[in-house]
């Protein structure tokens, strides 16, 4: 992936992991402190997105980073609080180009993996992912409405949450632990759309409330939807890409909208520093993100993130530390 991006003229950078706000993702951040700034609130980053877009603002039109991110959320077979991600940003591109670019990258990744398995890893199960382009596309709102045989309310209306909950009840679908609108819509996508995505499939045009950093527009059915696409393979999200919101006024509105949906897993605050940076003028830009651990899982044919992490997930790492302390105590 690094070779692919470098060959396309992207510049690799490193951006801060510690900052006063961990913006860039709807996720719960890790809080910490620094002895140098005892009065300041510090968080570990949940995504490098806002830093990378600052670099585009500063004149780097093609930029990428491969690095660690941290989200203070649960552990399961495909999630670990510490993970590796690749994000890249390109000025003067739109969603159409990013989808095409992603398909070229994944065709090359899948084909190289198949060659490696055939030549050097013959004892392992062969990679069977279909890399035929163009990949299938599912339009978020129309596909769910068709599957449920129900229509969404106006998702911008004050009673949208209550109306969507009624849709859950009408189809006897269990509610998520948080019934804020973004969580409800995420659950419907997981229930109706993601199981259809075994071969490479794009889910496109999410509701605006799911994509506060993305440009948005009015759909033919009068819903505000994002210029966004997620690539799923094997029922799991592999890539997230969208056209970046570059209006400081629209971005403030979307930050404020996101603040209305705060819950235990969404504690993002309005990033005044980033809004000030946008006032200098972000060119039309699209961004792309991919979880490297999950990508390696996909290509290796495993469904457990533990299998691709050197020391396993956070539970394994903490257990190793505990066993080490216990052995020291017993020896003393």
N, C-alpha and C positions, 0 to 999 in steps of 0.2 A: 504494500500500500504506500509506504514511504517512497519507494522508487517510482511508482506510478505518478504520484503527485509532483515529485521533484522534476520528473521528465516533462510535466505539463507546465512548468514554470512557477510552481508554488514555492513560497519561502517558509521553511520550518522555523518556528519560534517557541519560546517558553514564556508562559504568562504566570502571574502570581497564584499561589495556592491559598495563601492567607490574606484576608481582607476584612474590612468592616462589614461588608454585605456579601453573601454568597449567591448573588443573582445569576440568572441564566437558565434556571430550571424550576419547575413547580415541584419542589421537594423539600424535605426537612433537612436542615444543615446541621453539622456538628459545630457546637460552640466551644471556644477555647479562650485563653488569655495569654498575654505576653507581659513579662516582667518590665519591659521597657515602656509599656503603655497600660498601666494597671487600671486606668479609668476607662479604657476603650473596650468596646464589645468587638470580638474577632470571631470570624467563622472560617471553616475550611470550604473551599469552593465546591459547588455542586456541578458546575460546568464552566468551561473557559469562554463561553460564547461572548459575553459582554466585553471581555478584554480583547478578544480577537477582532470584534467589530470596531473597537477603538483604533486598532492598528489600520483597518481599512479606512477609517476616517482620517488617519494620519498619512495616507498615501500608498500603503501597501495593498495593491489591488488583488493579489492572490496570496493567501496566507493559510498555514495549517499548523496544528499542534497534535502530537500524540502524547498523552500524559494521564496522570492519576486524577480521579475525582472522588468525592466522598458524599454519601447521602445517609443520613441517620435514620434508616428505615429497616424493615424486617429482612430476615434471611430466608431464602428458599432455594430450590434447585437451580434457578437461573439468576438470582440476585445476590449480590454481596455488597456491604456498605462501602468497601473500597474497590474501585474498578478502574480499568483503563479505557480511554476513549480516544477516538480520532475525530477532530472537527476541522473542516476547512471552509473558507469564505472566499467568494469571487465576486468582484464588482462587475456591474453591467451584464448580469445574467439573470434569467428568470427560472421559474419552476420547470418549464418544459426542458430547458437545457440541463438542469440538474438531474432530472429523471433520466435523460439520455446518457449523461455522463456516468451516472450510477450504474446503469445497465452495462456500459462498456467495462467499467471497473470490475463488476461482479462476474461478468462473463470471463474476463481474464483470470480472476481469482479462482473461480470454480474449475476452469479448464486446466490451470496450472496444478491445482490440487489433485485432479483426476490423473494427470500425468505422473505426479510424484507418487501417488498411491500405486499406480500400475508398475512403476519402475523400481521404487525403493521400499515401499511399505506394503508388500504383497500379503503379509500375514493379517493385515487389518481389513475390515469390510470396505468395499469400494465406495467411493463418493458417488451418490446417485442423483444429486440435485440437477434438475432440468434447467439449463442455462439458455434456453431459447428466448430470444427477444423478438418483439417487445413483450414485457411482462404484463400479466393481466392487471386490470384496474377496477377497484370498487369505490364508488362515490358514497361517502360516509352517510349522509342523511337519506338519500333515496333508497339505498340498499337496506338500511335498517327499517325504514318505513314499509318497504315491500315485504321484508321478512316478518314484521309484526302485524302487517295489515292495519296499521294505525298511522296517523299523521302527527308529527311533532307540533307542539304549540309554537308560537313566536318565541324563540329562545332568548330574545332580548327583553321580554316582558317581565314585570315584577313577579308574576305567579308561575313562571316557567318551571321552577323546581317542583312545585306542587302538582302541576300538570304532568310532568314527566314521571313523578312517583305514581300517579294514577295509571300510566302506561305499564309500569312494572306490575302493579296490582292486577291489571286487566289480563296480563299474560303469565301471572303467577311466577314472576322472577324474583328471587331474593334480593333485597336491597343491600347495597354496600354499607360498611360501617359508618361512613360519612355520606350524608344525603345532599351535599352541595352539588350544584348542577354539573360541574366538570366531572366529578366522581361518578355521577349517574350515567353520564354519556360514555365515559370510559368503560363502565360495566356493560352497557349495551353493546359497545363495539367488541368487547371480549366475548360476549355471549353469541352475537350473530355474525360478526365479520371475521374475527381472527381464526376461527376453526376452518374457514374457507381458504385460508392462505397457506396451504401445504407446499405447493410450488410457488416460486417467486411471484408475489402479488403486491401491488400498490394499493393502499387505502388513501384516498385523496379527499381534499376539501372538507376538513374537519370544521365543526362549529367554532366560531371565533373565540368563545370562552376557553377552549382547549389550547389555544395558541396565542398567548398574549404578546409574544415578540414577533409575530408574523403579520405581514400585510393581509388585509381582508377585503372582501367585496360582497356585494349583494347577489345571491343566487337567483335563478329564475323563479324559485318559490318564495322569494323575499326573506330568506334567512341570511344572516351575516356569517360568511364562511371564510376560512383561511386559505391562502395560497400555499398549501402545505401538502406533503405526501409522506407516508411511512411505508417502507418496504418490509414485508413480512415473508419469512421463509420457514417452513415447518411449524407454522402457527405462532412464531415468535418475532417480535419486532427486531429488525437488524439495522435499519437506517431511518433517520428522521431528517427531512429536508424541507426548507421553505424559503419564500421570499421575505427578506427582513423588513420590518416596519422601519421606515427612515424619516417619518414625520415626528418631530418631538411632541407635537400636540396630540396626534393620534396615539403615540406611545404612552403619554401621560394618561390618556383616557383608558387605555388597556391595562396599565398598571393599577389604576384606581378600580377598574372592573375586577381585576384579579384579587385585589384586597378585599372585595366584598365576599369572596369565596374562601376566605382564610379558614383553615382547619388545622388539625395536628400535623398533617403532612404538607400543608401549603402555608408557609409563613413568610413568603416573599414580601418585602417592603418596597416602597417606591424608591428607586435608585436615582436620586437627584443628580448625582455625578454623571451617570450615563445619559440622562436627559439633557444635561448641559452640553455634553459632548455631541449629541445629535444636532444641537443648534448650529454647529459648525458645518453641517451638511454631509450626511452619509449618502454616497452615490447609490443608485439602484443595485442592491446586493442580494445574493442568495447564499444561504448557509447549509451545511451538511454535517451530520453527526452519526457515528457508528460506534457501538460498544465492542471493543476488540475482544474481550473475554467471550462474549456471546458469539461473535463471528468465528472464533477459533473452535468453540463448541460445535457450531454448525458444520464447519469444514471437517472436523475430526469425527463427526458422527456420534457425539456424546450428548446426553441430555442433563448432565450435572456440571455445574460451574466448578465444583471441587476438582474435577478431572483436569482442568486446564490452568489451575492456580498452583504455583510452586509449593506453597504451604497450606493449601486449602482455603476455606472461607474464614471469616472472622472468628467463628466459634472454634475452629481447629487451631487458629493462631493463639487465641486466649488459653485454650486447653494446654497447648505446648508450654506457654509461659507458666501456667499454674503447676504443671508437672515438674518443671525445672525448679521452681521455688520449693515444692514439697520435697524433692530429692535433696536439696541443699539443707533444709531443716532436719531431715532424717539423718544426714551424715554428720551434722554438728551435734 
